[in-house]
């Protein structure tokens, strides 16, 4: 399958993450159907996609999109509560909560419902692809596609491949990433560690920053400031960690 052969992308799970992934895809011209558990959740996702902080309306106001482009993008979007409505999807992107057994349950259901030639991608931020793909028969067409939040804004996608993942599947996802104007990196599956490239390095930086904090070498504000101005990080290592300010200041 080539990227131009993708006529429909199914996104399993809405919310901030699934909606952001869908935004990126519909703006690029893909037809997307989001499947969630009920109509209320779907309506909330739609509202966030349009009116939220990183929504399409704001992109028009900032001059990133025209009103015509917004209208065209929304014409590419649909919602459903029935997985059978995705049976002809060419690519499924799973964006349900980060729960290993839930993800495997979702993929097992999809495997029997979606056409056999479709590609399955999981947005997991760290579970092993070689574990999640045990839920399906199409292991060559199963891959990790880790977006960063907010997905409509952040440019990176980690493409994580297991030993069973085919080169064609990897290349297809790289081409999808290019079409939706993202930067992609290939990542070999690492079953013995949680996280892939960016998160593992970030977690290590946070751990060291916490040591500096605990040793009272510098305050939280100064630790963050050191990395923002010393290495041009957009945010310090402790700025995105809940509870950091409860420690020593």
C-alpha atoms as an extended CHARMM CRD file, in Angstrom:
* protein
*
       249  EXT
         1         1  UNK       CA              0.0000000000        0.0000000000        0.0000000000  PROA      1               0.0000000000
         2         2  UNK       CA              1.1690000000        3.5250000000       -0.8230000000  PROA      2               0.0000000000
         3         3  UNK       CA              0.2120000000        6.6770000000        1.0420000000  PROA      3               0.0000000000
         4         4  UNK       CA             -2.0390000000        7.7890000000       -1.8190000000  PROA      4               0.0000000000
         5         5  UNK       CA             -3.9600000000        4.5130000000       -1.4750000000  PROA      5               0.0000000000
         6         6  UNK       CA             -5.1840000000        5.4970000000        1.9750000000  PROA      6               0.0000000000
         7         7  UNK       CA             -8.8000000000        6.5200000000        1.5190000000  PROA      7               0.0000000000
         8         8  UNK       CA             -9.8860000000        6.3320000000        5.1580000000  PROA      8               0.0000000000
         9         9  UNK       CA             -8.0440000000        6.5420000000        8.4680000000  PROA      9               0.0000000000
        10        10  UNK       CA             -9.8170000000        5.2450000000       11.5470000000  PROA      10              0.0000000000
        11        11  UNK       CA             -8.8290000000        6.7560000000       14.8980000000  PROA      11              0.0000000000
        12        12  UNK       CA             -9.7270000000        4.5830000000       17.8670000000  PROA      12              0.0000000000
        13        13  UNK       CA            -10.3870000000        6.8760000000       20.8100000000  PROA      13              0.0000000000
        14        14  UNK       CA            -10.9330000000       10.6170000000       20.7060000000  PROA      14              0.0000000000
        15        15  UNK       CA            -10.1060000000       13.0610000000       23.4520000000  PROA      15              0.0000000000
        16        16  UNK       CA             -7.1730000000       15.4410000000       23.2930000000  PROA      16              0.0000000000
        17        17  UNK       CA             -4.7770000000       12.8860000000       21.7860000000  PROA      17              0.0000000000
        18        18  UNK       CA             -7.0390000000       11.1650000000       19.2690000000  PROA      18              0.0000000000
        19        19  UNK       CA             -8.5890000000       14.4740000000       18.2710000000  PROA      19              0.0000000000
        20        20  UNK       CA             -5.1830000000       16.0610000000       17.7390000000  PROA      20              0.0000000000
        21        21  UNK       CA             -4.0600000000       13.1470000000       15.5780000000  PROA      21              0.0000000000
        22        22  UNK       CA             -7.2620000000       13.4120000000       13.5710000000  PROA      22              0.0000000000
        23        23  UNK       CA             -6.7680000000       17.1840000000       13.1600000000  PROA      23              0.0000000000
        24        24  UNK       CA             -3.3460000000       16.6500000000       11.6220000000  PROA      24              0.0000000000
        25        25  UNK       CA             -4.7490000000       14.0810000000        9.2150000000  PROA      25              0.0000000000
        26        26  UNK       CA             -7.8650000000       15.9340000000        8.0480000000  PROA      26              0.0000000000
        27        27  UNK       CA             -5.9370000000       19.1590000000        7.4210000000  PROA      27              0.0000000000
        28        28  UNK       CA             -3.5780000000       17.1240000000        5.2000000000  PROA      28              0.0000000000
        29        29  UNK       CA             -6.5280000000       15.8480000000        3.1580000000  PROA      29              0.0000000000
        30        30  UNK       CA             -7.1040000000       12.4140000000        4.6870000000  PROA      30              0.0000000000
        31        31  UNK       CA            -10.6380000000       11.2660000000        5.4120000000  PROA      31              0.0000000000
        32        32  UNK       CA            -10.8260000000       10.3350000000        9.0950000000  PROA      32              0.0000000000
        33        33  UNK       CA            -13.4360000000        8.6240000000       11.2120000000  PROA      33              0.0000000000
        34        34  UNK       CA            -13.0570000000        8.7720000000       14.9950000000  PROA      34              0.0000000000
        35        35  UNK       CA            -14.6020000000        5.9440000000       16.9670000000  PROA      35              0.0000000000
        36        36  UNK       CA            -15.3660000000        6.3970000000       20.6560000000  PROA      36              0.0000000000
        37        37  UNK       CA            -17.6670000000        4.7690000000       23.1890000000  PROA      37              0.0000000000
        38        38  UNK       CA            -20.6180000000        7.1390000000       22.9190000000  PROA      38              0.0000000000
        39        39  UNK       CA            -21.9260000000       10.2170000000       21.1820000000  PROA      39              0.0000000000
        40        40  UNK       CA            -21.2020000000       12.4900000000       24.1380000000  PROA      40              0.0000000000
        41        41  UNK       CA            -17.4880000000       11.6750000000       23.9980000000  PROA      41              0.0000000000
        42        42  UNK       CA            -17.4620000000       12.1720000000       20.2290000000  PROA      42              0.0000000000
        43        43  UNK       CA            -19.1280000000       15.5660000000       20.5510000000  PROA      43              0.0000000000
        44        44  UNK       CA            -16.6160000000       16.6270000000       23.2020000000  PROA      44              0.0000000000
        45        45  UNK       CA            -13.7440000000       15.6010000000       20.9050000000  PROA      45              0.0000000000
        46        46  UNK       CA            -15.2520000000       17.5340000000       18.0120000000  PROA      46              0.0000000000
        47        47  UNK       CA            -15.6360000000       20.6400000000       20.1670000000  PROA      47              0.0000000000
        48        48  UNK       CA            -12.0230000000       20.4140000000       21.3320000000  PROA      48              0.0000000000
        49        49  UNK       CA            -10.7640000000       19.9050000000       17.7780000000  PROA      49              0.0000000000
        50        50  UNK       CA            -12.4710000000       23.0750000000       16.6290000000  PROA      50              0.0000000000
        51        51  UNK       CA            -12.6200000000       25.4110000000       19.6120000000  PROA      51              0.0000000000
        52        52  UNK       CA             -9.9090000000       24.0790000000       21.9620000000  PROA      52              0.0000000000
        53        53  UNK       CA             -6.6160000000       25.7650000000       22.8020000000  PROA      53              0.0000000000
        54        54  UNK       CA             -4.9030000000       24.0020000000       19.8820000000  PROA      54              0.0000000000
        55        55  UNK       CA             -8.0480000000       23.7770000000       17.7710000000  PROA      55              0.0000000000
        56        56  UNK       CA             -8.7260000000       24.5840000000       14.1680000000  PROA      56              0.0000000000
        57        57  UNK       CA            -10.5020000000       27.8640000000       14.9070000000  PROA      57              0.0000000000
        58        58  UNK       CA             -7.4050000000       29.1770000000       16.6300000000  PROA      58              0.0000000000
        59        59  UNK       CA             -5.2660000000       28.0860000000       13.6810000000  PROA      59              0.0000000000
        60        60  UNK       CA             -7.4320000000       30.2660000000       11.4180000000  PROA      60              0.0000000000
        61        61  UNK       CA             -7.1860000000       33.2060000000       13.8330000000  PROA      61              0.0000000000
        62        62  UNK       CA             -3.3920000000       32.8650000000       13.8830000000  PROA      62              0.0000000000
        63        63  UNK       CA             -3.2240000000       32.7300000000       10.1040000000  PROA      63              0.0000000000
        64        64  UNK       CA             -2.0470000000       29.1150000000        9.9860000000  PROA      64              0.0000000000
        65        65  UNK       CA             -5.1790000000       28.0160000000        8.1050000000  PROA      65              0.0000000000
        66        66  UNK       CA             -7.7720000000       29.8040000000        6.0090000000  PROA      66              0.0000000000
        67        67  UNK       CA            -11.4820000000       29.4880000000        6.7070000000  PROA      67              0.0000000000
        68        68  UNK       CA            -11.7680000000       27.5520000000        3.4510000000  PROA      68              0.0000000000
        69        69  UNK       CA             -9.1240000000       25.0890000000        4.6320000000  PROA      69              0.0000000000
        70        70  UNK       CA            -10.9360000000       24.6730000000        7.9520000000  PROA      70              0.0000000000
        71        71  UNK       CA            -14.2290000000       23.9530000000        6.1930000000  PROA      71              0.0000000000
        72        72  UNK       CA            -12.5360000000       21.4940000000        3.8530000000  PROA      72              0.0000000000
        73        73  UNK       CA            -10.8270000000       19.7380000000        6.7770000000  PROA      73              0.0000000000
        74        74  UNK       CA            -14.1000000000       19.3550000000        8.6680000000  PROA      74              0.0000000000
        75        75  UNK       CA            -15.6080000000       17.8650000000        5.5300000000  PROA      75              0.0000000000
        76        76  UNK       CA            -13.0350000000       15.0720000000        5.8660000000  PROA      76              0.0000000000
        77        77  UNK       CA            -14.1260000000       14.2420000000        9.4410000000  PROA      77              0.0000000000
        78        78  UNK       CA            -16.7440000000       11.8580000000       10.7620000000  PROA      78              0.0000000000
        79        79  UNK       CA            -17.5260000000       10.1460000000       14.0600000000  PROA      79              0.0000000000
        80        80  UNK       CA            -18.9480000000        6.7750000000       15.0090000000  PROA      80              0.0000000000
        81        81  UNK       CA            -19.5800000000        4.5580000000       18.0120000000  PROA      81              0.0000000000
        82        82  UNK       CA            -19.6030000000        1.3710000000       15.9130000000  PROA      82              0.0000000000
        83        83  UNK       CA            -16.3050000000       -0.3070000000       15.0800000000  PROA      83              0.0000000000
        84        84  UNK       CA            -17.9510000000       -1.9190000000       12.0360000000  PROA      84              0.0000000000
        85        85  UNK       CA            -18.0810000000        1.5250000000       10.4250000000  PROA      85              0.0000000000
        86        86  UNK       CA            -14.2770000000        1.3480000000       10.1760000000  PROA      86              0.0000000000
        87        87  UNK       CA            -14.1760000000       -2.0370000000        8.4310000000  PROA      87              0.0000000000
        88        88  UNK       CA            -12.9240000000       -0.5080000000        5.1700000000  PROA      88              0.0000000000
        89        89  UNK       CA            -10.3100000000        1.7530000000        6.7810000000  PROA      89              0.0000000000
        90        90  UNK       CA             -6.8390000000        1.4840000000        5.2630000000  PROA      90              0.0000000000
        91        91  UNK       CA             -5.0440000000        2.6660000000        8.4080000000  PROA      91              0.0000000000
        92        92  UNK       CA             -6.1560000000        2.4280000000       12.0250000000  PROA      92              0.0000000000
        93        93  UNK       CA             -4.4460000000        4.6590000000       14.6040000000  PROA      93              0.0000000000
        94        94  UNK       CA             -5.2060000000        3.6030000000       18.1770000000  PROA      94              0.0000000000
        95        95  UNK       CA             -5.3150000000        6.4000000000       20.7580000000  PROA      95              0.0000000000
        96        96  UNK       CA             -7.0590000000        4.8410000000       23.7610000000  PROA      96              0.0000000000
        97        97  UNK       CA             -5.7030000000        5.3440000000       27.3260000000  PROA      97              0.0000000000
        98        98  UNK       CA             -2.2020000000        4.0270000000       28.0870000000  PROA      98              0.0000000000
        99        99  UNK       CA             -3.3140000000        0.6510000000       29.4260000000  PROA      99              0.0000000000
       100       100  UNK       CA             -1.5860000000       -2.4050000000       27.9280000000  PROA      100             0.0000000000
       101       101  UNK       CA             -4.4910000000       -4.8300000000       28.3330000000  PROA      101             0.0000000000
       102       102  UNK       CA             -7.0240000000       -2.2990000000       27.0660000000  PROA      102             0.0000000000
       103       103  UNK       CA             -4.9600000000       -1.6860000000       23.9500000000  PROA      103             0.0000000000
       104       104  UNK       CA             -4.6070000000       -5.4070000000       23.2810000000  PROA      104             0.0000000000
       105       105  UNK       CA             -8.3420000000       -5.8790000000       23.7510000000  PROA      105             0.0000000000
       106       106  UNK       CA             -9.0550000000       -3.0740000000       21.2760000000  PROA      106             0.0000000000
       107       107  UNK       CA             -6.6800000000       -4.5100000000       18.6810000000  PROA      107             0.0000000000
       108       108  UNK       CA             -8.0950000000       -8.0160000000       19.0610000000  PROA      108             0.0000000000
       109       109  UNK       CA            -11.5420000000       -6.6020000000       18.3010000000  PROA      109             0.0000000000
       110       110  UNK       CA            -10.2050000000       -4.6340000000       15.3500000000  PROA      110             0.0000000000
       111       111  UNK       CA             -8.3370000000       -7.6040000000       13.9020000000  PROA      111             0.0000000000
       112       112  UNK       CA            -11.5620000000       -9.4750000000       13.2530000000  PROA      112             0.0000000000
       113       113  UNK       CA            -13.5460000000       -6.4010000000       12.1740000000  PROA      113             0.0000000000
       114       114  UNK       CA            -11.2080000000       -4.5080000000        9.8190000000  PROA      114             0.0000000000
       115       115  UNK       CA            -10.1920000000       -5.6370000000        6.3390000000  PROA      115             0.0000000000
       116       116  UNK       CA             -7.0600000000       -7.8100000000        6.4600000000  PROA      116             0.0000000000
       117       117  UNK       CA             -4.8670000000       -5.5330000000        4.3310000000  PROA      117             0.0000000000
       118       118  UNK       CA             -5.2820000000       -2.5490000000        6.6830000000  PROA      118             0.0000000000
       119       119  UNK       CA             -2.3300000000       -1.3250000000        8.7440000000  PROA      119             0.0000000000
       120       120  UNK       CA             -2.6460000000       -1.0150000000       12.5320000000  PROA      120             0.0000000000
       121       121  UNK       CA             -0.6920000000        1.6920000000       14.4020000000  PROA      121             0.0000000000
       122       122  UNK       CA             -0.6110000000        2.2370000000       18.1450000000  PROA      122             0.0000000000
       123       123  UNK       CA              0.0430000000        5.6240000000       19.6980000000  PROA      123             0.0000000000
       124       124  UNK       CA              1.5100000000        4.0450000000       22.8230000000  PROA      124             0.0000000000
       125       125  UNK       CA              4.1710000000        6.1640000000       24.4750000000  PROA      125             0.0000000000
       126       126  UNK       CA              6.1780000000        3.1950000000       25.6610000000  PROA      126             0.0000000000
       127       127  UNK       CA              4.6630000000       -0.3060000000       25.5400000000  PROA      127             0.0000000000
       128       128  UNK       CA              6.5830000000       -2.8460000000       23.4730000000  PROA      128             0.0000000000
       129       129  UNK       CA              5.2080000000       -3.2750000000       19.9700000000  PROA      129             0.0000000000
       130       130  UNK       CA              6.1770000000       -6.9550000000       20.0780000000  PROA      130             0.0000000000
       131       131  UNK       CA              3.8430000000       -7.3140000000       23.0630000000  PROA      131             0.0000000000
       132       132  UNK       CA              0.8670000000       -5.3880000000       21.6890000000  PROA      132             0.0000000000
       133       133  UNK       CA              1.0620000000       -7.1490000000       18.3170000000  PROA      133             0.0000000000
       134       134  UNK       CA              0.3120000000      -10.4650000000       20.0160000000  PROA      134             0.0000000000
       135       135  UNK       CA             -3.3350000000       -9.4110000000       19.8980000000  PROA      135             0.0000000000
       136       136  UNK       CA             -3.4720000000       -9.5220000000       16.0830000000  PROA      136             0.0000000000
       137       137  UNK       CA             -2.7810000000      -11.8650000000       13.2120000000  PROA      137             0.0000000000
       138       138  UNK       CA             -1.3980000000       -9.0870000000       10.9560000000  PROA      138             0.0000000000
       139       139  UNK       CA              1.9390000000       -8.6520000000       12.7380000000  PROA      139             0.0000000000
       140       140  UNK       CA              3.7340000000       -7.4480000000        9.5860000000  PROA      140             0.0000000000
       141       141  UNK       CA              1.2060000000       -4.6050000000        9.3930000000  PROA      141             0.0000000000
       142       142  UNK       CA              1.4180000000       -3.6310000000       13.0700000000  PROA      142             0.0000000000
       143       143  UNK       CA              3.5560000000       -0.6780000000       14.1360000000  PROA      143             0.0000000000
       144       144  UNK       CA              4.0080000000        2.0600000000       16.7130000000  PROA      144             0.0000000000
       145       145  UNK       CA              3.1370000000        5.6380000000       15.7150000000  PROA      145             0.0000000000
       146       146  UNK       CA              3.8430000000        7.7690000000       18.7650000000  PROA      146             0.0000000000
       147       147  UNK       CA              2.6160000000       11.3500000000       18.4640000000  PROA      147             0.0000000000
       148       148  UNK       CA              3.5650000000       13.9710000000       21.0400000000  PROA      148             0.0000000000
       149       149  UNK       CA              0.9950000000       16.1640000000       22.7510000000  PROA      149             0.0000000000
       150       150  UNK       CA             -0.5170000000       18.4200000000       21.5490000000  PROA      150             0.0000000000
       151       151  UNK       CA             -0.4860000000       16.2590000000       18.4300000000  PROA      151             0.0000000000
       152       152  UNK       CA             -1.6810000000       18.9900000000       16.0710000000  PROA      152             0.0000000000
       153       153  UNK       CA              1.2100000000       21.2500000000       17.1030000000  PROA      153             0.0000000000
       154       154  UNK       CA              4.1350000000       19.0070000000       18.0040000000  PROA      154             0.0000000000
       155       155  UNK       CA              6.1140000000       17.9490000000       14.9450000000  PROA      155             0.0000000000
       156       156  UNK       CA              7.6550000000       14.6450000000       16.0150000000  PROA      156             0.0000000000
       157       157  UNK       CA              6.3520000000       11.1330000000       15.4180000000  PROA      157             0.0000000000
       158       158  UNK       CA              8.3210000000        8.1070000000       16.6040000000  PROA      158             0.0000000000
       159       159  UNK       CA              7.8320000000        5.1650000000       14.2090000000  PROA      159             0.0000000000
       160       160  UNK       CA              8.4980000000        2.0320000000       16.2780000000  PROA      160             0.0000000000
       161       161  UNK       CA              8.9530000000       -1.2920000000       14.5360000000  PROA      161             0.0000000000
       162       162  UNK       CA              9.0280000000       -4.8160000000       15.9390000000  PROA      162             0.0000000000
       163       163  UNK       CA             11.0130000000       -7.6620000000       14.2960000000  PROA      163             0.0000000000
       164       164  UNK       CA              7.7950000000       -8.7600000000       12.5900000000  PROA      164             0.0000000000
       165       165  UNK       CA              6.9680000000       -5.3230000000       11.1480000000  PROA      165             0.0000000000
       166       166  UNK       CA              7.4850000000       -5.1710000000        7.3810000000  PROA      166             0.0000000000
       167       167  UNK       CA              9.6230000000       -2.5430000000        5.6840000000  PROA      167             0.0000000000
       168       168  UNK       CA              6.5820000000       -1.5990000000        3.5820000000  PROA      168             0.0000000000
       169       169  UNK       CA              4.6430000000       -0.8010000000        6.7470000000  PROA      169             0.0000000000
       170       170  UNK       CA              7.4790000000        1.3150000000        8.1500000000  PROA      170             0.0000000000
       171       171  UNK       CA              7.8160000000        3.2390000000        4.8890000000  PROA      171             0.0000000000
       172       172  UNK       CA              4.0570000000        3.7820000000        4.6570000000  PROA      172             0.0000000000
       173       173  UNK       CA              3.9440000000        5.3590000000        8.1070000000  PROA      173             0.0000000000
       174       174  UNK       CA              6.9520000000        7.5450000000        7.2900000000  PROA      174             0.0000000000
       175       175  UNK       CA              5.1280000000        8.7450000000        4.1700000000  PROA      175             0.0000000000
       176       176  UNK       CA              1.9790000000        9.4280000000        6.1920000000  PROA      176             0.0000000000
       177       177  UNK       CA              4.1000000000       11.4680000000        8.5940000000  PROA      177             0.0000000000
       178       178  UNK       CA              5.5540000000       13.4760000000        5.7380000000  PROA      178             0.0000000000
       179       179  UNK       CA              2.0940000000       14.1400000000        4.2800000000  PROA      179             0.0000000000
       180       180  UNK       CA              0.7920000000       15.4760000000        7.5780000000  PROA      180             0.0000000000
       181       181  UNK       CA              3.9290000000       17.6490000000        7.8810000000  PROA      181             0.0000000000
       182       182  UNK       CA              5.5890000000       15.8540000000       10.7560000000  PROA      182             0.0000000000
       183       183  UNK       CA              9.1810000000       14.7890000000       11.3110000000  PROA      183             0.0000000000
       184       184  UNK       CA              9.5840000000       11.0470000000       11.8530000000  PROA      184             0.0000000000
       185       185  UNK       CA             12.3020000000        8.9600000000       13.4650000000  PROA      185             0.0000000000
       186       186  UNK       CA             12.6710000000        5.1780000000       13.1080000000  PROA      186             0.0000000000
       187       187  UNK       CA             12.9110000000        3.4060000000       16.4360000000  PROA      187             0.0000000000
       188       188  UNK       CA             13.6990000000       -0.2600000000       17.0220000000  PROA      188             0.0000000000
       189       189  UNK       CA             11.3700000000       -1.8920000000       19.5180000000  PROA      189             0.0000000000
       190       190  UNK       CA             12.9770000000       -2.2820000000       22.9710000000  PROA      190             0.0000000000
       191       191  UNK       CA             10.7640000000       -4.6430000000       25.0090000000  PROA      191             0.0000000000
       192       192  UNK       CA             12.8110000000       -4.3470000000       28.2020000000  PROA      192             0.0000000000
       193       193  UNK       CA             12.3530000000       -0.5950000000       28.6500000000  PROA      193             0.0000000000
       194       194  UNK       CA              9.3300000000        1.7060000000       28.7760000000  PROA      194             0.0000000000
       195       195  UNK       CA              9.5320000000        4.5900000000       26.3420000000  PROA      195             0.0000000000
       196       196  UNK       CA             11.2690000000        4.8530000000       23.0020000000  PROA      196             0.0000000000
       197       197  UNK       CA             13.7760000000        7.6360000000       22.2220000000  PROA      197             0.0000000000
       198       198  UNK       CA             12.5070000000       11.0580000000       23.2770000000  PROA      198             0.0000000000
       199       199  UNK       CA             10.7740000000        9.9580000000       26.4830000000  PROA      199             0.0000000000
       200       200  UNK       CA             13.6690000000        7.7910000000       27.6810000000  PROA      200             0.0000000000
       201       201  UNK       CA             16.1220000000       10.6540000000       27.2670000000  PROA      201             0.0000000000
       202       202  UNK       CA             13.6760000000       13.1050000000       28.8370000000  PROA      202             0.0000000000
       203       203  UNK       CA             13.0150000000       10.8020000000       31.8190000000  PROA      203             0.0000000000
       204       204  UNK       CA             16.7780000000       10.5270000000       32.3750000000  PROA      204             0.0000000000
       205       205  UNK       CA             17.0910000000       14.3250000000       32.3360000000  PROA      205             0.0000000000
       206       206  UNK       CA             14.2360000000       14.6630000000       34.8110000000  PROA      206             0.0000000000
       207       207  UNK       CA             15.8210000000       12.0750000000       37.1320000000  PROA      207             0.0000000000
       208       208  UNK       CA             19.1270000000       13.9750000000       37.1650000000  PROA      208             0.0000000000
       209       209  UNK       CA             17.3340000000       17.2920000000       37.6400000000  PROA      209             0.0000000000
       210       210  UNK       CA             15.5570000000       15.8180000000       40.6680000000  PROA      210             0.0000000000
       211       211  UNK       CA             18.9480000000       14.7740000000       42.1280000000  PROA      211             0.0000000000
       212       212  UNK       CA             20.2090000000       18.3270000000       41.7230000000  PROA      212             0.0000000000
       213       213  UNK       CA             17.0390000000       19.5500000000       43.4480000000  PROA      213             0.0000000000
       214       214  UNK       CA             17.2880000000       16.9970000000       46.2780000000  PROA      214             0.0000000000
       215       215  UNK       CA             20.9470000000       17.8730000000       46.8780000000  PROA      215             0.0000000000
       216       216  UNK       CA             19.8850000000       21.5350000000       47.1960000000  PROA      216             0.0000000000
       217       217  UNK       CA             22.4310000000       22.5860000000       44.5720000000  PROA      217             0.0000000000
       218       218  UNK       CA             19.9520000000       24.9060000000       42.8820000000  PROA      218             0.0000000000
       219       219  UNK       CA             16.2850000000       25.8340000000       43.1480000000  PROA      219             0.0000000000
       220       220  UNK       CA             13.6230000000       24.3550000000       40.8700000000  PROA      220             0.0000000000
       221       221  UNK       CA             13.3330000000       27.6750000000       39.0310000000  PROA      221             0.0000000000
       222       222  UNK       CA             17.0840000000       27.8860000000       38.4900000000  PROA      222             0.0000000000
       223       223  UNK       CA             17.3410000000       24.2660000000       37.3290000000  PROA      223             0.0000000000
       224       224  UNK       CA             14.7000000000       24.9430000000       34.7110000000  PROA      224             0.0000000000
       225       225  UNK       CA             16.2650000000       28.2810000000       33.8030000000  PROA      225             0.0000000000
       226       226  UNK       CA             19.6890000000       26.6550000000       33.3610000000  PROA      226             0.0000000000
       227       227  UNK       CA             18.3530000000       24.2530000000       30.7230000000  PROA      227             0.0000000000
       228       228  UNK       CA             16.1420000000       26.7880000000       28.9820000000  PROA      228             0.0000000000
       229       229  UNK       CA             18.9220000000       29.3290000000       28.5380000000  PROA      229             0.0000000000
       230       230  UNK       CA             21.9510000000       27.0470000000       28.5820000000  PROA      230             0.0000000000
       231       231  UNK       CA             20.6710000000       24.5330000000       26.0310000000  PROA      231             0.0000000000
       232       232  UNK       CA             17.7450000000       26.4160000000       24.4630000000  PROA      232             0.0000000000
       233       233  UNK       CA             15.1800000000       23.9400000000       25.7820000000  PROA      233             0.0000000000
       234       234  UNK       CA             11.6480000000       25.3050000000       25.3340000000  PROA      234             0.0000000000
       235       235  UNK       CA             10.8660000000       24.1900000000       28.9030000000  PROA      235             0.0000000000
       236       236  UNK       CA             12.9760000000       23.0810000000       31.8360000000  PROA      236             0.0000000000
       237       237  UNK       CA             13.1220000000       19.4110000000       32.9040000000  PROA      237             0.0000000000
       238       238  UNK       CA             11.0010000000       20.0320000000       36.0070000000  PROA      238             0.0000000000
       239       239  UNK       CA              8.4210000000       22.3540000000       34.4720000000  PROA      239             0.0000000000
       240       240  UNK       CA              6.3370000000       19.4950000000       33.0510000000  PROA      240             0.0000000000
       241       241  UNK       CA              6.6330000000       17.2460000000       36.1090000000  PROA      241             0.0000000000
       242       242  UNK       CA              3.6530000000       17.4320000000       38.4230000000  PROA      242             0.0000000000
       243       243  UNK       CA              4.6130000000       17.9630000000       42.0310000000  PROA      243             0.0000000000
       244       244  UNK       CA              8.1550000000       19.2060000000       41.4200000000  PROA      244             0.0000000000
       245       245  UNK       CA              7.4430000000       22.4400000000       43.2820000000  PROA      245             0.0000000000
       246       246  UNK       CA              6.3420000000       20.4920000000       46.3390000000  PROA      246             0.0000000000
       247       247  UNK       CA             10.0000000000       19.6800000000       46.8570000000  PROA      247             0.0000000000
       248       248  UNK       CA             12.8030000000       21.9930000000       47.9390000000  PROA      248             0.0000000000
       249       249  UNK       CA             12.7180000000       25.4320000000       46.3710000000  PROA      249             0.0000000000
